[in-house]
Structure formats: C-alpha cells, structure tokens
Amino acid sequence: MKQLVHEIHVSEIRLFKKCRFAHQMKFVGMLYPKITAKPLEFGTAFHAAKQVFYDPQTNGYPADARKELAILKFVEVCKAQEEELGSGITIEQRMDYQERIELGMGMLEYYFGTVAPVEDINYESLAVEQTFSVPIVNPDTKEPLMCKCDRCWAKIDQTDFDEDELRTEAARRNYWDGLPVHLEGQIDLILRDKRTNKIWILDWKTTARLMDKWEWLELDEQVTNYAVALWLLGKDVAGFIYHEALKTFPKPPSRNKSKRMGRWYSVDKNQDTDYDMYVDEISLGDAEGLESGAYDEFLDWLRDNGKPFYHRETIRRNNEQLAIAYKDLYDTAREMVNPLKVIYPSPGKFNCTYCEFLQVCIGRATGADYQYTIDTMFEQKAPYYERR
C-alpha cells in the first residue's frame, strides 16, 4: 500500500526551480504530451537493458549470458513501444523503431563487451532501479515538513473527522495537520566498492554529443539528492558516478575501393571507430599494410585523440556536503508546498527551447486560447513515477 505522504521527486524539484508555470502544468495539472519524445523512449529501453544486466540476482551468471538477456530486454521494450502506436503507425515510424533497435543493440554490445569489464572491475551491484522514500524534516528542529494541498486532501479518509465542530470541509482542512512531505525517487544502480566497502550511485545518460565540461556535476541536484537519500537511510555513501554514453558505437573502418598510400582502409578521422576495433579489422584485412607501418600515424592518433564513445565522471560527497545539500532540499521543498507561492513563467532561451509547454506558454503570453493547445496536445495522466 502506498504511504500517505506528499511525494516530491528530483525531476519535480528541477522543473520547479527552472519554471514554476511548467511545474504547475506538469506536476499539479498532471499534463503530459500525447506523443512521447523519441529520446525518452530510447532511454527507457536502454535503462531496462541495464537493469537486467546489473540485477544482483544474476551477479553469478556468465557475463555473456547477462549481456544477451539485457539486449533481448531492450528489443522487447522497443517493440512494445512500437505496438502502442497501434494500427495508425506509419512506415516512417516503423523504420525509426528499427533504426533505434539497431542503434541500441550496437551500443549495448559495446558497453557490455568492452566498457563494463574495465569500468566495473572494482564494483559489485547491490540494487538496480532502487526506489526510496525519505521524510523531509527541518534540519535544525527535526520537525517534519507537512503539506495541505488538494492532492494530499484527496488522499485521506474523511471519516476520520467526526467531531461536530468539524462538519464543514473548511473547518476540517483548518484542523488537519496535512501529510508529511517525502523525497522519493528511483536510483539507476547502487554499487559497492569492493576495495573500500563504500556505496556509490551510478546514473546513466545517452546523448548525441558528449559533454566536455563536468564542473556542473558538483552542483547537480539529481544525483546529489539521491546520495542524500541514502545518507539519511544510514548508508555509507562515497558519492556518485555519472556515465554518459554516446548514441553510436565503434564500427569497423571503411575499406577503400583501391589501395591508397599502402593502405586498404580509410584513415578518415570522422569515422565511428576506435583503436581496438581498427587494429582488429586491419590485422585481418590488411596485415601487410599494418606491418609496413602505413597505419602508424593514424593508429597513434586513434589511441591518443580518437573519438570517445562514453565518459564516466566520479563525484565524491562527504558528510558536510550532504548536510548542506539536505538544507537546500528542505528549503526548496518548503517553498514547493507553500500554499501562498506565486506561479509565473521563467522565459529564456535555455528554459524554453525544449520545454514541453512552449506553445502553451506562448498562447498565454499573447492572450490566445491556450486551453485549446492543452486539449489537443496533452492528456492528463498520473505522474510518470506512478506509471512505472
């Protein structure tokens, strides 16, 4: 049975700080686009595969077996997403799903076969897609934060109020303390460092372009609040690992139509290949060129400056940092459940460009009938975390 609490999720916190109007639409109005964005569907399937591979119950299975099971899960989820479109699916959409499957299978084959054996050697999987719920209390007084919003009011049993003086709803709501506010979420992967026995949180992201600056992770609320949650639950948290995977994977180099400068294979630096893949291919297809040194310069470049296909960034957290983050969490949550808070948009280039509610907000700002936009583009659903 679900707890009688007002749950706040990290994604909700992020959107509230970014734009209160968008937050009101999504987390109060419960409005979600009728058509799910392709990157979100791909990410869902990708996470499902990782969940199978890192399931602690299969830790003793051979890596190849876990890999095959994980890739099968990815394909299964993609096909289920495709089937949800029903008979109205277009040829272009079918082709898109097939391309997604081929891309994901290649990425997962590379990750499970090449990346994980190296990056995970010192870690043991403890939990995947682990949910948590921790009360948010005043860091100084330990008084629990309470909420009396309409959503909380709808959750309680009204028969609890049987005193004569509480016959009206207004009287009951004034008398009522509200529901405790909890931070809730789901962690991609919890690892134990076999060298130190400390706990690490790993979060996965897929991207069309790897980032080149990582300082922002020191202030990232998602993974920091995940660490705070485990810290509050008494876990010895060392920090978090952010794994960013490029939406492609190393492929064999292109073979020239004719031999060029002693080489049968292309040395184009824009190829999606890496050092190991390239050496394996030319060892079989052009051993003479490899032995003659025709590829030496390009191989040196691939080894030292070749295209990266993933990046892992490790961010450590100590108790003092977690305490500061918890104070910030409390202050933010207190403002989020404040019944007197003001709702307003926060327009800007970065806030609006990829916002789901851009057209709604434009209609509001121009005095147009934006309710029509809501009715045609959105549907009311339970929050995403209740639909998992």
C-alpha angles and dihedrals in degrees: 000000000000116000120252095246140119101247122208120192128203093244088054092052091051093050093046090056092043098049129347092201093056089045091053091051096048107032101029101028090037091220119165129175113262089227116054115224114252095235090056092052091048091049091050092054092044091053091049090057093049089049091058094046095049098039104135090220089067097044090113095051120103111269092238091056092050090048093053092047091050094050091048088053091052092053091046093054093046091051091048090052089051093050091054088070089065125191092336093071114125129222089249091054092050090051090048092054091049090052090049091052093050092047094047094046090053093047093048093046089054094044098047095038102040113011105040097051089058104034098040099045094109097040137081123203113240102170141354127210087000114187122211139183121193128173117245110226135172104276091219106037098024088226109152118246110241133198130205100182124141091258091056092045090054091056099060131084106252092203088076087080106071102142115115092236090058097057095116124067092233091056093046094049091049091050094044118096094210130229125302115257116237133189107229132180149134123251118213096217137353115204135188117217103228090206098055104014089232124140124249130188117217122200123189128210131174118210143175089227130027116233119244097200123060106171090104089070089072086069100032109134099202100062094030092056090047087056090047090053093053090044090054088050089057099256121147096240118190097181140271140295119219113204116193117188122197114233093244136051139219113284132186112275120260116265116229119237088233136015112276124194090339094311132111093188131068120255093198107146092212093068119118095240139108137213098268095045091048095049092047091052099046092043087065101032104035111016090153093057091046093051092046092057095244090134099039098103094047093045090052089052093048092050096047105028107011123137112285116224097195142008132207120200121190119207119187124211128196128193094264092054091047091050091053091048090050092053089052090048092052093049092049094047091048090056092045093057094040105121090209096055116128120237116217138145123254103210121194143129096267097036096050108033096082099020116133090219099050095116092044091052093047089052091050092049093049096045093247127144096272091168086075089056090051092049094050102038104033142048132197114251138162111268113285092248091059091052097056 
